[in-house]
Amino acid sequence: MRLEGDVEPRLRCPSQALSGGTQCTGGPAIVMSDPVEAGKKLAAYAAVDEYIRPDHKVIGIGSGSTVVYVVERILQKPELGHLVYIPTSFQSKLLIIDGGLTLGSIEQYPDIDVTIDGADEVDPQLNAIKGGGACQFQEKLVAEAAKKFVIVADYRKKSTKLGVQWTKGVPIEVVPMAYKVVMSSLQSKLSLKPASVDLRMAVKKAGPVVTDNGNFVIDAHFGAIENPAQLLKEIKGLTGVYEVGLFCGMAEIAYFGESDGSVSTLRQ
Ligand SMILES: O=C(CO)[C@H](O)[C@H](O)COP(=O)(O)O
């Protein structure tokens, strides 16, 4: 299958079931000149094909550039048009609205069948760093409310240990007035000391990034993280912390679009 906007015949991904830790070829061809973009699309399409069914009712939609392909694939399947879609950010709300899908809120639909989301880094135990787009609070809420949480990512996100591939730090959403206290607590109260902590600054605005929840984000640089669950527990215990971009033991499966055009998976 050739998709609109694709330019050269190169990559191919399956729509059939994939098995744990394996790579596959075959199925609808995905043709793109950029291997990273192709990887995102491969992973997203495979996850939608295998995890979202017409007999589902409510689907969580993550945030970021990979999720754009999740919605693109959903829109190619008219049999998924009657489902309700729950956003995890302003960006994903617009994806749902602009696609003409039915938008729901987590308050209306606290029980979600499947949530599909991207990630910044994923380790072999399916722990993930998220929040590169500062959406980690709503992403975690919507992932936790789902029976199944599925990660989609390109090959750059696969890692042996969190903090090795993703070197921009662990995103920590904080209540604005608490940011200095939290920065100081991160340096003095954790068993794993960060090399540095930065208040994330906006690019096209003076001052800090402000999240969809009106908060700030601190990026904490720990290097390789041996025990992400312990680190998560310690950071969440600091007063002023709203949510941490460490997702531990949450995902059932991660799909990775590889640079050779295959899709690999990691399962719990
Ligand atoms: O956690 C996220 C946003 O807060 C994103 O899912 C994560 O940053 C991955 O984004 P992309 O698909 O653009 O690489």
Ligand as a Chemical Component Dictionary entry (heavy atoms), coordinates in Angstrom:
data_LIG
# 
_chem_comp.id                   LIG 
_chem_comp.type                 NON-POLYMER 
_chem_comp.pdbx_formal_charge   0 
_chem_comp.three_letter_code    LIG 
# 
loop_
_chem_comp_atom.comp_id 
_chem_comp_atom.atom_id 
_chem_comp_atom.alt_atom_id 
_chem_comp_atom.type_symbol 
_chem_comp_atom.charge 
_chem_comp_atom.model_Cartn_x 
_chem_comp_atom.model_Cartn_y 
_chem_comp_atom.model_Cartn_z 
_chem_comp_atom.pdbx_ordinal 
LIG O1 O1 O 0 6.107 12.325 26.255 1  
LIG C1 C1 C 0 5.841 12.956 25.264 2  
LIG C2 C2 C 0 5.333 14.346 25.320 3  
LIG O2 O2 O 0 5.296 14.809 26.629 4  
LIG C3 C3 C 0 6.039 12.367 23.921 5  
LIG O3 O3 O 0 5.282 11.200 23.814 6  
LIG C4 C4 C 0 7.500 12.057 23.769 7  
LIG O4 O4 O 0 8.236 13.263 23.944 8  
LIG C5 C5 C 0 7.814 11.460 22.393 9  
LIG O5 O5 O 0 7.577 12.418 21.407 10 
LIG P1 P1 P 0 7.875 12.151 19.874 11 
LIG O6 O6 O 0 6.888 11.121 19.417 12 
LIG O7 O7 O 0 7.680 13.490 19.229 13 
LIG O8 O8 O 0 9.301 11.666 19.781 14 
# 
loop_
_chem_comp_bond.comp_id 
_chem_comp_bond.atom_id_1 
_chem_comp_bond.atom_id_2 
_chem_comp_bond.value_order 
_chem_comp_bond.pdbx_ordinal 
LIG O1 C1 DOUB 1  
LIG C1 C2 SING 2  
LIG C1 C3 SING 3  
LIG C2 O2 SING 4  
LIG C3 O3 SING 5  
LIG C3 C4 SING 6  
LIG C4 O4 SING 7  
LIG C4 C5 SING 8  
LIG C5 O5 SING 9  
LIG O5 P1 SING 10 
LIG P1 O6 DOUB 11 
LIG P1 O7 SING 12 
LIG P1 O8 SING 13 
# 
